[in-house]
Amino acid sequence: MNKKNISPEPGLRIRRLREKLGLSRAEFSKITGMSASTMRSLEVGDLELASSKALLYSHMFILLFEMDPVEASADVLLYGEQRSNQSGKKTIIIRKG
């Protein structure tokens, strides 16, 4: 558990997307220029994901890695998963706390 009462969920969502790409932290860091130690701190919840950084990660996943824009949106990274509703349209599920 982290010491600053930071939710680890945003970092876990970033980790899941990185792993979905089949990339280690070192590989992801090399491609994106982001520090592997910063990635680790974010992924384990020692570092809070600011909205500006969520937007940056979102753009990287979408533009650099051509991921689904809904799945990798900044809102999903910060607040929760997207799911398909009955009509087949994707919606974002926001969880507080």
Buried (B, 14 or more C-beta within 10 A) or exposed (E): EBEEEBBBBBBBBBBEBBEEBEBEBEEBBEEBEBEBEBBBBBBBBBBBBEEEBBBBBBEBBBEEBEBEBBBBBBBBBBBBBBEEEEEEEBEEEEEEE
